[in-house]
Amino acid sequence: MVRAVKTRQCAGCGEYRDAKEMFRIVRTPEKEIVFDPSGRMNGRGVYLCRNNSCIEKAFSRKGIARSLHLNLQPQTESDLKQLISKEMDGIEE
């Protein structure tokens, strides 16, 4: 039996890709904003391609805040950028 591939839209570039190839940020039911490296956390999620240009576009165009239905505080946005940057260091482009 062949499983369907879960495709998700990037909040930066708008392209659809396999969800496993993307970063995920989640708004938990407790209204916390967290980076979800496993891609399995409960809550409303937003997906980003694993490249710097998409990540920058998503933050500058407020795509993440819009997808999560909230306003990101500057400190939260900074923390997310740091987490994503750490994760990017492990990926060879």
N, C-alpha and C positions, 0 to 999 in steps of 0.2 A: 504494500500500500504506500502510495506517495503522499507525503504531507504537503500541504500548501505553504508557500513561503509568505511570511508576514511582511508586507511592504508598508513602510511608513514614510511620511513626507518630512523633509528637512525644514526646520524653521528658518534656516538661513537662505538656502538657494531654491527651495521649493521642489527639488527633485525627489522622486520616489526611489527608495532603496530597500534592501533587505534589512529588517530591524536589527539583526545581529551584527550588522556592519556599522551601526550608528551608536552615538552616545545617547543616553537617556537622562533627562532631568525630571523629577517627580514632585508634585505637590501632594503631600500625604493627606489623609483624612484629618489629621491634626493641624493642617495648614502650614506644615514645615516644607521648605524647599530643599531638596537633597539631590545629590548626584547619585545615579543608580547604575553602578557598573555591571550588576547582574542582569538588569533589564526585566526584573520580576517583581519589583516592589508594588504594593498596592497604592493606588492613587492616580491622579491625572498626570499623564506624561507628555513630554515634548521630546522630539528626536532631532539630533544634529549629525551631519556628516562628520567624519573624522578628518577634517582639514581646517586650517586656520581661517581661511577666507569665509567659510560658512559660519564658523563660530562667531567671528567678528560681525558679520552681517546680522546674525540672529540677535546679538546684543544691541547693536546700534539701531536696528529697525524695530526694536521692542517685540520681536517675534516670540521670544520665550515668555515674556510677561503676558502677551496676548493669548498664547496657547494655554497658559496655566490659569487664565482668567484672574489675574491680580497684578498689582504694581510691585516690581522688585525694588527692595531697598538697596541703596548703593553698596552697603556692606555685604549683603547677600549676593549681589551681582559680582562683587570682587572675589568673594569666597568661591563662587562657582567657577569663575575664570581660572583661579588658582588650581582647583581640583581638576579641571579639564586639561589645563596645561601640564600638570603632573602626569595625567593619563596619556597625553600626547607624547611625552618624552619616551614612553615605552614603545611607541609606534614608529617604525621606519617609513618614511615617505618615499 
